[in-house]
Amino acid sequence: MDHRRSNRQLKNLRFWAAVAVALVAPVAVAQGVVKGDPAKAQPIVTQVCVACHAVDGNSAIPANPNLAGQHPEYTYKQLRNFKSQGGKPAERSNGVMAGMVANLSDDDMKNLAVYFAAQKPKSQAARDAALAKQGETIYRGGIQAKGVAACASCHAPNGTGMPAQFPRVAGQHAEYTAAQLTAFRAGQRANDPAQMMRMIAAKMSDQEIKAVSEYIAGLR
């Protein structure tokens, strides 16, 4: 009995330690406010970004992320991560995006980030109610048995995230979210501050990833 109680206590300690890391991490990863000129981004959007992300940042292609309403600090960081800096390999690997950002200046990336932040996100809806319900449990309460902290602790209960710290996820395509969580789990995507997303995704099953992604798609 005492042995079983000790194991439960240890699991609880590990779980709440993970929650604590998630809650204090914003202090460590916060970055400066990104400022730019959205008008200067318009030609780039209509010539380069529109095919995958649409003019208003609400992608019609589930494999491509919605950018409308995303915090400019996050979008700017991702654009920089897709681009090789100082001869070093890009922090985030994607053949298509590498080509898209190759000729963008730092100001271009800031302008684009501010432009998409100003666009209005369109409401999405979960397609599988039962799956979304399972995902809601994970998003709001985590997976205590595995030491997975609640997604809401960083991305907010409504999925709007924390400006300059954690991205907006509300209304994101379930297919895209699932693909990114799977990539984090496999170590194929590694541009997360302090390896936070890699540590979380590594503990999640395919079903859990699919469920939380479905729930996120319906957040608004």
C-alpha positions as CSV (number, residue, x, y, z in Angstrom):
1,M,0.0,0.0,0.0
2,D,2.7,2.5,1.0
3,H,4.7,1.6,-2.2
4,R,1.7,2.3,-4.4
5,R,1.0,5.5,-2.6
6,S,4.6,6.6,-3.1
7,N,4.4,5.9,-6.8
8,R,1.2,8.0,-7.1
9,Q,2.8,10.8,-5.2
10,L,5.9,10.7,-7.4
11,K,3.7,10.8,-10.5
12,N,1.8,13.8,-9.1
13,L,5.0,15.6,-8.4
14,R,6.3,15.0,-11.9
15,F,3.0,16.2,-13.4
16,W,2.8,19.4,-11.4
17,A,6.5,20.1,-12.1
18,A,5.6,19.9,-15.8
19,V,2.8,22.4,-15.2
20,A,5.1,24.7,-13.3
21,V,7.6,24.7,-16.2
22,A,4.8,25.5,-18.6
23,L,3.6,28.4,-16.5
24,V,7.0,30.1,-15.8
25,A,8.4,29.5,-19.2
26,P,6.9,32.7,-20.7
27,V,9.4,34.7,-18.7
28,A,12.2,32.8,-20.4
29,V,11.0,32.9,-24.0
30,A,9.4,36.3,-24.2
31,Q,10.8,38.5,-26.9
32,G,10.5,42.1,-28.0
33,V,7.4,43.5,-29.6
34,V,7.5,43.3,-33.4
35,K,6.6,46.4,-35.3
36,G,6.2,46.7,-39.0
37,D,4.3,48.3,-41.9
38,P,1.4,46.1,-43.1
39,A,1.0,48.2,-46.2
40,K,4.5,47.3,-47.3
41,A,3.6,43.6,-46.8
42,Q,0.7,43.7,-49.2
43,P,2.6,43.1,-52.4
44,I,4.5,40.2,-50.9
45,V,1.2,38.7,-49.6
46,T,-0.5,38.9,-53.0
47,Q,2.5,37.6,-54.9
48,V,4.0,35.0,-52.6
49,C,1.8,34.1,-49.6
50,V,-1.6,34.0,-51.1
51,A,-1.4,30.6,-52.7
52,C,-1.0,28.8,-49.4
53,H,-2.3,31.1,-46.8
54,A,-4.9,33.3,-48.7
55,V,-4.8,37.1,-48.7
56,D,-6.5,37.3,-45.3
57,G,-4.4,34.6,-43.7
58,N,-7.3,32.1,-43.4
59,S,-5.9,29.2,-45.4
60,A,-8.3,27.0,-47.3
61,I,-5.8,24.2,-47.4
62,P,-5.8,22.1,-44.1
63,A,-2.1,21.3,-44.5
64,N,-1.2,25.0,-44.4
65,P,-1.6,27.0,-41.2
66,N,-4.0,29.9,-40.7
67,L,-2.0,33.0,-40.0
68,A,-4.8,35.5,-39.4
69,G,-4.7,36.9,-35.9
70,Q,-1.5,35.2,-35.0
71,H,0.8,37.1,-32.7
72,P,3.3,39.0,-34.9
73,E,6.2,37.9,-32.6
74,Y,5.4,34.3,-33.3
75,T,5.0,34.7,-37.0
76,Y,8.2,36.7,-37.3
77,K,10.1,34.1,-35.3
78,Q,8.9,31.3,-37.6
79,L,9.8,33.2,-40.7
80,R,13.3,33.8,-39.4
81,N,13.6,30.1,-38.4
82,F,12.7,29.0,-41.9
83,K,15.6,31.1,-43.2
84,S,19.3,30.2,-43.0
85,Q,21.0,32.7,-40.8
86,G,24.7,33.5,-41.2
87,G,25.4,30.4,-43.2
88,K,24.0,28.2,-40.5
89,P,21.2,25.7,-41.3
90,A,17.6,26.9,-40.8
91,E,16.2,26.2,-37.3
92,R,13.0,25.0,-38.9
93,S,13.1,22.8,-41.9
94,N,10.6,23.1,-44.7
95,G,11.5,23.1,-48.4
96,V,8.6,25.3,-49.5
97,M,9.0,27.9,-46.8
98,A,12.8,28.0,-47.2
99,G,12.2,29.1,-50.8
100,M,9.6,31.6,-49.8
101,V,11.7,33.4,-47.2
102,A,15.0,33.2,-49.1
103,N,14.7,36.7,-50.6
104,L,12.8,38.3,-47.7
105,S,14.6,41.0,-45.6
106,D,14.2,41.2,-41.9
107,D,11.9,44.2,-42.4
108,D,9.8,42.2,-44.9
109,M,9.3,39.5,-42.3
110,K,8.3,42.0,-39.7
111,N,5.9,43.7,-42.1
112,L,4.3,40.3,-42.9
113,A,4.0,39.4,-39.3
114,V,2.2,42.6,-38.5
115,Y,0.0,42.3,-41.6
116,F,-1.3,38.8,-40.7
117,A,-1.8,39.7,-37.1
118,A,-4.2,42.4,-38.2
119,Q,-6.4,40.0,-40.2
120,K,-9.5,38.6,-38.7
121,P,-9.5,34.8,-38.0
122,K,-12.5,32.9,-39.4
123,S,-14.4,30.7,-37.0
124,Q,-13.8,27.0,-37.4
125,A,-15.7,24.0,-36.1
126,A,-14.6,20.6,-34.8
127,R,-15.9,17.8,-37.2
128,D,-15.9,15.0,-34.7
129,A,-17.7,15.9,-31.4
130,A,-16.6,12.8,-29.5
131,L,-13.0,13.2,-30.5
132,A,-13.1,16.9,-29.6
133,K,-14.5,16.1,-26.2
134,Q,-11.5,13.8,-25.6
135,G,-9.3,16.6,-26.8
136,E,-10.9,19.1,-24.5
137,T,-9.9,17.0,-21.5
138,I,-6.3,17.1,-22.6
139,Y,-6.3,20.7,-23.6
140,R,-7.8,21.9,-20.3
141,G,-6.4,19.4,-17.8
142,G,-3.4,17.7,-19.5
143,I,-2.7,14.0,-19.1
144,Q,-1.7,13.6,-15.4
145,A,-0.7,9.9,-15.8
146,K,1.9,10.9,-18.4
147,G,3.0,14.2,-16.9
148,V,1.6,16.2,-19.8
149,A,0.6,19.7,-18.7
150,A,-2.6,21.3,-19.9
151,C,-2.3,23.1,-23.2
152,A,-4.4,25.9,-21.8
153,S,-1.6,26.8,-19.4
154,C,0.4,28.3,-22.2
155,H,-2.1,28.8,-25.1
156,A,-4.9,30.1,-22.8
157,P,-8.3,28.5,-22.2
158,N,-9.7,30.0,-25.4
159,G,-6.6,29.2,-27.5
160,T,-5.6,32.8,-28.1
161,G,-2.1,32.2,-26.6
162,M,0.0,34.8,-24.9
163,P,1.4,37.7,-27.1
164,A,5.2,37.6,-27.6
165,Q,5.3,34.3,-25.7
166,F,3.1,31.5,-27.0
167,P,1.1,31.3,-30.3
168,R,-2.5,31.5,-30.9
169,V,-3.9,28.0,-31.7
170,A,-7.6,28.6,-31.8
171,G,-9.3,27.7,-35.1
172,Q,-6.1,26.1,-36.5
173,H,-6.7,23.3,-39.0
174,A,-6.7,20.0,-37.1
175,E,-4.5,18.4,-39.8
176,Y,-1.9,21.1,-39.4
177,T,-1.8,21.0,-35.6
178,A,-1.6,17.2,-35.6
179,A,1.3,17.3,-38.2
180,Q,3.2,19.8,-36.0
181,L,2.7,17.8,-32.8
182,T,3.8,14.7,-34.6
183,A,6.9,16.5,-36.0
184,F,7.8,17.7,-32.5
185,R,7.4,14.2,-31.1
186,A,9.7,12.8,-33.8
187,G,12.2,15.6,-33.3
188,Q,11.7,16.7,-36.9
189,R,10.7,20.1,-35.7
190,A,13.0,21.5,-33.1
191,N,12.5,25.3,-32.9
192,D,10.5,25.3,-29.7
193,P,11.9,27.3,-26.8
194,A,13.5,25.1,-24.1
195,Q,12.3,22.0,-26.0
196,M,8.9,22.5,-24.4
197,M,6.7,21.1,-27.3
198,R,9.1,18.2,-27.9
199,M,8.9,17.1,-24.3
200,I,5.1,17.4,-24.3
201,A,4.5,15.7,-27.7
202,A,6.9,12.9,-26.9
203,K,4.5,11.7,-24.2
204,M,1.4,11.8,-26.4
205,S,-0.1,9.0,-28.5
206,D,-1.4,9.4,-32.0
207,Q,-4.9,9.3,-30.7
208,E,-4.2,12.0,-28.1
209,I,-2.6,14.2,-30.7
210,K,-5.5,13.7,-33.0
211,A,-8.0,14.5,-30.3
212,V,-6.5,17.7,-29.0
213,S,-6.0,18.9,-32.6
214,E,-9.7,18.4,-33.3
215,Y,-10.6,20.3,-30.1
216,I,-8.3,23.2,-31.0
217,A,-9.9,23.5,-34.4
218,G,-13.2,24.4,-32.8
219,L,-11.8,26.9,-30.3
220,R,-12.8,30.5,-30.7
